[in-house]
Amino acid sequence: MPLSRKSLAPSPREAPLSAQPAVSPARPHLWLAVRLPALALESVAERAHSALARASVRPLAVVEPRRGRLCVVAVDDAARACGIEPG
């Protein structure tokens, strides 16, 4: 059975997604704040440590550019033992 344009059209009760509001005016906005201080470190730690020899634990620090300089944003225990601190 061939498809016709009529069979592909939305029913009168269904409005296209672009015509529907993203949030109903009757429903309040809900917000969620999550603090993940170690996310930067955890996202690279597993990959970085698995790439290194398992017998030796090497310090790991995550840096990002801030105002034209590199700033340490997260460190693991091995880096902290070497005296490296975020900041």
MARBA-3410 file (N, C-alpha, C, O; in Angstrom, 1 decimal):
87
0.8,-1.2,0.0,0.0,0.0,0.0,0.9,1.2,0.0,1.7,1.4,0.9 ~ 0.8,2.1,-1.0,1.7,3.3,-1.1,1.2,4.3,0.0,0.0,4.4,0.3 ~ 2.2,5.0,0.5,1.9,6.1,1.4,1.5,7.4,0.7,2.1,7.7,-0.3 ~ 0.5,8.0,1.2,0.1,9.2,0.6,0.4,10.4,1.5,0.7,10.2,2.7 ~ 0.4,11.6,1.0,0.7,12.8,1.8,-0.3,12.9,3.0,0.1,13.3,4.1
-1.5,12.5,2.7,-2.5,12.6,3.7,-2.2,11.6,4.9,-2.5,12.0,6.1 ~ -1.7,10.4,4.7,-1.4,9.5,5.7,-0.2,9.9,6.6,0.0,9.5,7.7 ~ 0.7,10.8,6.0,1.9,11.3,6.7,1.6,12.5,7.5,2.4,12.9,8.4 ~ 0.5,13.2,7.2,0.2,14.5,7.9,-0.2,14.2,9.3,-0.9,13.2,9.6 ~ 0.1,15.1,10.3,-0.3,14.9,11.7,-1.8,15.1,11.8,-2.4,15.8,11.0
-2.4,14.4,12.8,-3.8,14.5,13.0,-4.1,15.9,13.5,-3.2,16.6,14.0 ~ -5.3,16.3,13.4,-5.7,17.7,13.8,-5.4,17.9,15.3,-5.2,19.0,15.7 ~ -5.5,16.9,16.1,-5.2,17.0,17.5,-3.7,17.2,17.8,-3.4,17.7,18.9 ~ -2.8,16.7,16.9,-1.4,16.8,17.2,-0.8,18.1,16.5,-0.9,18.2,15.3 ~ -0.3,18.9,17.3,0.4,20.1,16.8,1.8,19.8,16.6,2.4,19.0,17.3
2.5,20.4,15.6,3.9,20.1,15.3,4.7,20.6,16.5,4.3,21.5,17.3 ~ 5.9,19.9,16.8,6.7,20.3,17.9,7.1,21.7,18.0,7.1,22.3,19.1 ~ 7.3,22.4,16.8,7.7,23.8,16.8,6.6,24.7,17.3,6.8,25.8,17.7 ~ 5.3,24.2,17.2,4.2,25.0,17.6,3.9,24.9,19.1,3.1,25.7,19.7 ~ 4.4,23.8,19.7,4.2,23.6,21.1,5.2,24.4,22.0,6.3,24.4,21.7
4.7,25.0,23.1,5.7,25.7,24.0,6.6,24.7,24.6,6.2,23.6,24.9 ~ 7.8,25.2,24.9,8.8,24.3,25.5,8.4,24.0,27.0,8.6,22.8,27.4 ~ 7.9,24.9,27.7,7.4,24.7,29.1,6.0,25.3,29.2,5.7,26.4,28.7 ~ 5.2,24.5,29.8,3.8,24.9,30.0,3.8,26.1,30.9,4.4,26.0,32.0 ~ 3.0,27.1,30.6,3.0,28.3,31.5,2.4,27.9,32.9,2.7,28.6,33.9
1.6,26.9,33.0,1.0,26.5,34.3,2.0,25.7,35.2,1.8,25.6,36.4 ~ 3.1,25.2,34.6,4.1,24.4,35.4,5.3,25.3,35.7,5.8,26.0,34.9 ~ 5.7,25.3,37.0,6.8,26.0,37.4,8.1,25.4,36.9,8.2,24.2,36.6 ~ 9.2,26.2,36.7,10.5,25.7,36.4,11.1,24.9,37.6,11.0,25.4,38.7 ~ 11.7,23.8,37.3,12.4,23.1,38.4,13.9,23.2,38.1,14.3,23.0,37.0
14.7,23.5,39.1,16.1,23.6,39.0,16.8,22.6,39.9,16.3,22.2,40.9 ~ 18.0,22.2,39.5,18.8,21.3,40.3,20.2,21.8,40.2,20.8,22.0,39.1 ~ 20.9,22.0,41.3,22.3,22.4,41.4,23.1,21.2,41.9,22.7,20.6,42.9 ~ 24.1,20.9,41.2,25.0,19.7,41.5,26.4,20.2,41.6,26.9,20.9,40.7 ~ 27.1,19.9,42.7,28.5,20.3,42.9,29.3,19.0,42.7,29.1,18.1,43.5
30.2,19.0,41.7,31.0,17.9,41.4,32.5,18.4,41.4,33.0,18.6,40.3 ~ 33.1,18.6,42.5,34.4,19.2,42.6,35.5,18.3,41.9,36.5,18.9,41.5 ~ 35.3,17.0,41.9,36.4,16.2,41.3,36.1,15.7,39.9,36.7,14.8,39.4 ~ 35.1,16.3,39.3,34.7,15.8,37.9,35.8,15.9,36.9,36.0,15.0,36.1 ~ 36.5,17.0,36.9,37.6,17.2,36.0,38.6,16.1,36.1,39.1,15.5,35.1
39.0,15.8,37.4,40.0,14.8,37.6,39.5,13.4,37.3,40.2,12.6,36.7 ~ 38.3,13.1,37.7,37.8,11.8,37.5,37.6,11.5,36.0,37.7,10.3,35.6 ~ 37.3,12.5,35.2,37.1,12.3,33.8,38.3,11.9,33.0,38.2,11.2,32.0 ~ 39.5,12.3,33.5,40.7,11.9,32.9,41.6,10.9,33.6,42.4,10.3,33.1 ~ 41.3,10.7,34.9,42.1,9.9,35.8,42.2,8.4,35.3,43.3,7.8,35.3
41.0,7.8,35.1,41.0,6.4,34.7,41.8,6.2,33.4,42.6,5.2,33.3 ~ 41.6,7.0,32.4,42.3,6.9,31.2,43.8,7.1,31.3,44.6,6.4,30.8 ~ 44.1,8.1,32.1,45.5,8.5,32.2,46.3,7.4,33.0,47.4,7.0,32.7 ~ 45.7,6.9,34.1,46.3,5.9,34.9,46.4,4.6,34.3,47.3,3.8,34.5 ~ 45.4,4.2,33.4,45.5,3.0,32.7,46.5,3.0,31.6,47.1,2.0,31.3
46.8,4.2,31.1,47.8,4.3,30.1,49.2,4.2,30.7,50.2,3.8,30.0 ~ 49.4,4.5,31.9,50.7,4.4,32.6,50.9,3.0,33.2,49.9,2.3,33.2 ~ 52.1,2.7,33.5,52.4,1.4,34.1,51.6,1.3,35.4,51.7,2.2,36.2 ~ 51.0,0.2,35.7,50.2,0.1,36.9,51.1,-0.1,38.1,50.7,0.3,39.2 ~ 52.3,-0.5,37.9,53.3,-0.7,39.1,53.7,0.7,39.7,54.0,0.8,40.9
53.7,1.7,38.9,54.1,3.0,39.4,52.9,4.0,39.4,52.3,4.1,38.4 ~ 52.7,4.6,40.5,51.6,5.6,40.6,52.3,7.0,40.3,53.1,7.4,41.1 ~ 51.8,7.6,39.3,52.3,8.9,39.0,51.3,10.0,39.3,50.1,9.8,39.2 ~ 51.8,11.2,39.8,50.9,12.2,40.1,50.1,12.7,38.9,50.6,12.7,37.8 ~ 48.9,13.1,39.1,48.0,13.6,38.0,47.4,14.9,38.5,46.8,15.0,39.5
47.5,15.9,37.6,46.9,17.2,37.9,46.1,17.6,36.6,46.6,17.4,35.5 ~ 45.0,18.3,36.8,44.2,18.8,35.7,44.4,20.4,35.7,44.2,21.0,36.7 ~ 44.8,20.9,34.6,45.0,22.4,34.5,44.1,22.9,33.4,43.7,22.3,32.4 ~ 43.8,24.2,33.5,43.1,24.9,32.5,43.6,26.4,32.4,44.1,26.9,33.4 ~ 43.5,27.0,31.2,44.0,28.3,31.1,43.0,29.3,31.8,41.8,29.3,31.6
43.6,30.2,32.5,42.9,31.3,33.2,43.7,32.6,33.1,44.8,32.6,33.6 ~ 43.2,33.6,32.5,43.8,34.9,32.3,45.2,34.7,31.7,46.2,35.4,32.2 ~ 45.4,33.9,30.7,46.6,33.7,30.0,47.6,32.8,30.7,48.8,32.7,30.2 ~ 47.3,32.2,31.8,48.2,31.3,32.6,47.5,30.0,32.8,46.3,29.9,32.8 ~ 48.3,28.9,33.0,47.7,27.6,33.3,47.4,27.6,34.8,48.3,28.0,35.6
46.3,27.1,35.2,45.9,27.1,36.6,45.5,25.6,37.0,44.8,25.0,36.2 ~ 46.0,25.1,38.1,45.7,23.7,38.5,44.3,23.7,39.1,44.0,24.5,40.0 ~ 43.4,22.9,38.5,42.0,22.9,39.0,41.7,21.7,39.8,40.7,21.7,40.6 ~ 42.5,20.6,39.6,42.2,19.3,40.4,43.5,18.5,40.4,44.3,18.5,39.5 ~ 43.7,17.8,41.6,44.9,16.9,41.7,44.4,15.6,42.4,43.4,15.6,43.1
45.2,14.6,42.1,44.9,13.3,42.8,45.8,13.2,44.0,46.6,14.1,44.3 ~ 45.6,12.1,44.8,46.4,12.0,46.0,47.9,12.0,45.8,48.6,12.5,46.6 ~ 48.4,11.3,44.7,49.8,11.3,44.5,50.3,12.7,44.2,51.4,13.0,44.7 ~ 49.6,13.5,43.5,50.1,14.9,43.2,50.0,15.7,44.5,50.9,16.5,44.8 ~ 49.0,15.5,45.3,48.9,16.2,46.6,50.0,15.9,47.5,50.6,16.7,48.2
50.5,14.6,47.5,51.6,14.2,48.3,52.9,14.8,47.8,53.8,14.9,48.6 ~ 53.0,15.2,46.6,54.1,15.9,46.0,54.1,17.4,46.3,55.0,18.1,45.9 ~ 53.0,17.9,46.9,52.9,19.3,47.2,52.1,20.1,46.2,52.1,21.3,46.3 ~ 51.5,19.5,45.2,50.7,20.2,44.2,49.3,20.4,44.7,48.7,19.4,45.2 ~ 48.9,21.6,44.7,47.5,22.0,45.2,46.8,22.7,44.2,47.4,23.5,43.4
45.4,22.6,44.1,44.6,23.4,43.2,44.7,24.9,43.5,44.9,25.2,44.7 ~ 44.7,25.7,42.5,44.6,27.1,42.8,45.5,27.9,41.9,45.6,29.2,42.1
END
